[in-house]
Amino acid sequence: MEAKFFRFLKIVGVGFKARAESEGRLLFLKLGYSHEVELTVPPAVRVFCFKPNIVCCTGIDKGRVHQFAAAVRSCKPPEVYKGKGIMYIDEVIKKKQGKKSK
């Protein structure tokens, strides 16, 4: 399969990891929950993990690649106070200021 469309995701957080198995057909995510999140990859999409915190979704159909990347991101969207979560590589998270103490 010739891949034309890519979507890179970055996982930020202590202990947050990803791994792809069975030739890019399964994606396992450790996101701080009590269990591992398992995602089945659609037929037109492949998944690679270059590092434990970098996930690459690739395929020939742009819509399906982006939809699967959005599904992965929705497992743990980035939060605005610490910046932890799953975000796109080119995404910028505008952080909020915490509570002010007196």
C-alpha positions as CSV (number, residue, x, y, z in Angstrom):
1,M,0.0,0.0,0.0
2,E,1.4,3.3,-1.0
3,A,0.8,5.9,1.7
4,K,0.1,9.4,0.5
5,F,-1.4,11.0,3.6
6,F,0.2,11.2,7.0
7,R,-0.9,12.4,10.4
8,F,1.6,12.5,13.3
9,L,0.4,12.5,16.9
10,K,2.6,13.3,20.0
11,I,1.8,11.8,23.4
12,V,2.8,14.1,26.3
13,G,2.7,12.9,29.9
14,V,4.7,10.8,32.4
15,G,4.1,7.1,31.6
16,F,2.0,7.7,28.5
17,K,3.1,5.3,25.8
18,A,1.8,3.8,22.5
19,R,2.7,0.6,20.6
20,A,1.5,-0.8,17.3
21,E,1.1,-4.5,16.8
22,S,0.1,-7.0,14.0
23,E,1.5,-5.0,11.1
24,G,-0.1,-1.7,12.1
25,R,-3.6,-3.1,12.6
26,L,-3.8,-2.7,16.4
27,L,-2.8,0.3,18.5
28,F,-2.3,0.0,22.3
29,L,-2.2,3.2,24.4
30,K,-1.2,3.5,28.0
31,L,-2.7,6.8,29.1
32,G,-2.8,6.7,32.8
33,Y,-6.0,4.8,33.1
34,S,-6.3,1.5,35.0
35,H,-6.4,-0.4,31.7
36,E,-4.7,-0.2,28.3
37,V,-6.7,1.4,25.6
38,E,-6.9,-0.8,22.5
39,L,-7.9,0.6,19.1
40,T,-8.5,-1.4,16.0
41,V,-7.2,0.4,12.9
42,P,-9.5,0.7,9.8
43,P,-8.5,-1.2,6.7
44,A,-7.4,1.8,4.7
45,V,-5.1,3.1,7.5
46,R,-1.7,1.9,8.9
47,V,-0.2,2.9,12.2
48,F,3.5,3.1,13.1
49,C,5.2,4.1,16.4
50,F,8.6,5.6,15.8
51,K,9.1,6.3,19.5
52,P,6.8,5.3,22.4
53,N,5.4,8.9,22.3
54,I,5.2,9.5,18.5
55,V,2.4,7.8,16.5
56,C,2.1,8.1,12.7
57,C,-1.2,7.3,11.0
58,T,-0.8,6.9,7.2
59,G,-2.9,5.7,4.3
60,I,-4.3,6.5,0.9
61,D,-7.6,8.0,1.9
62,K,-7.2,11.4,3.6
63,G,-10.6,11.3,5.3
64,R,-10.1,8.0,7.0
65,V,-6.5,8.8,8.1
66,H,-7.6,12.1,9.6
67,Q,-10.7,10.5,11.2
68,F,-8.7,7.8,12.8
69,A,-6.1,10.3,14.1
70,A,-9.0,12.3,15.6
71,A,-10.3,9.1,17.3
72,V,-6.9,8.5,18.8
73,R,-6.7,12.1,20.0
74,S,-10.1,11.9,21.6
75,C,-8.9,9.1,23.9
76,K,-7.0,11.8,25.9
77,P,-7.3,15.3,24.4
78,P,-4.6,17.8,25.6
79,E,-5.5,19.6,28.7
80,V,-5.0,23.4,29.0
81,Y,-3.3,23.6,32.4
82,K,-0.4,21.2,32.1
83,G,-0.4,20.3,28.4
84,K,-0.7,16.6,28.9
85,G,-2.5,14.3,26.5
86,I,-2.5,13.4,22.8
87,M,-2.0,16.2,20.3
88,Y,-1.1,16.6,16.7
89,I,2.6,17.4,16.1
90,D,1.9,20.8,14.6
91,E,-0.7,21.7,17.2
92,V,-0.1,24.5,19.7
93,I,-1.8,24.3,23.1
94,K,-2.4,27.7,24.7
95,K,-1.9,27.0,28.4
96,K,-4.1,28.7,31.1
97,Q,-2.8,30.2,34.3
98,G,-3.6,28.2,37.4
99,K,-5.2,29.6,40.6
100,K,-3.4,32.5,42.2
101,S,-2.6,32.2,45.9
102,K,-2.9,35.2,48.2
